[in-house]
Amino acid sequence: MVFTYILANLGKKLLETIRDEADKELYPNESQIRERLIELQMLLESEQLSEQEYEKQESILMKRWREIQESKEEQ
């Protein structure tokens, strides 16, 4: 039981790491994040995107934005 929990936790962490690295490749800079946010807003306004999906995507983008800002502050 404990082994299964540990294995599941490691799998979750691995998937989160893969997702985060993919986000960095997709959105390596603020300009691309800004463009994608504008695109998402237009999709939402034209009802091609649900509010729930918009919020999910926006959250991912804003997380990446914060990572970029923190990285700049560290330099």
C-alpha positions in Angstrom: 0.0 0.0 0.0 2.7 2.5 1.0 4.8 1.4 -2.0 1.8 2.1 -4.3 1.4 5.6 -2.8 5.1 6.4 -3.2 5.1 5.1 -6.8 2.0 7.2 -7.6 3.5 10.3 -6.0 6.7 9.8 -8.0 4.7 9.4 -11.2 2.8 12.5 -10.5 6.0 14.5 -9.9 7.5 13.1 -13.1 4.5 14.1 -15.1 4.5 17.6 -13.6 8.2 18.0 -14.4 7.6 16.9 -18.0 4.6 19.4 -18.3 6.7 22.2 -16.8 9.5 21.6 -19.2 7.1 21.4 -22.2 5.6 24.8 -21.1 9.1 26.3 -21.1 9.7 25.1 -24.7 6.3 26.4 -25.8 6.4 29.7 -24.0 10.1 30.6 -23.6 9.5 34.4 -23.3 7.0 37.0 -22.1 6.1 38.1 -25.6 4.9 34.6 -26.6 3.0 34.3 -23.3 1.3 37.7 -24.0 0.4 36.7 -27.5 -1.2 33.4 -26.3 -3.1 35.2 -23.6 -4.6 37.6 -26.2 -5.4 34.6 -28.4 -7.2 32.9 -25.5 -9.1 36.0 -24.7 -10.3 36.3 -28.3 -11.4 32.6 -28.3 -13.3 33.1 -25.1 -15.1 36.2 -26.4 -16.0 34.4 -29.6 -17.3 31.5 -27.5 -14.8 29.1 -29.1 -13.4 28.4 -25.7 -15.2 27.7 -22.4 -14.6 29.8 -19.4 -13.2 26.7 -17.6 -10.7 25.9 -20.3 -9.7 29.6 -20.5 -9.0 29.7 -16.8 -7.0 26.5 -17.0 -4.9 27.8 -19.9 -4.5 31.2 -18.3 -3.3 29.6 -15.1 -0.6 27.7 -16.9 0.6 30.8 -18.8 0.6 33.0 -15.7 2.7 30.3 -13.8 5.2 30.4 -16.6 5.2 34.2 -16.6 6.0 34.2 -12.9 8.8 31.7 -13.5 10.3 34.0 -16.1 10.0 37.0 -13.7 11.6 35.1 -10.8 14.4 34.0 -13.1 15.1 37.6 -14.1 15.1 38.7 -10.5 17.7 36.1 -9.6 20.1 37.3 -12.3 
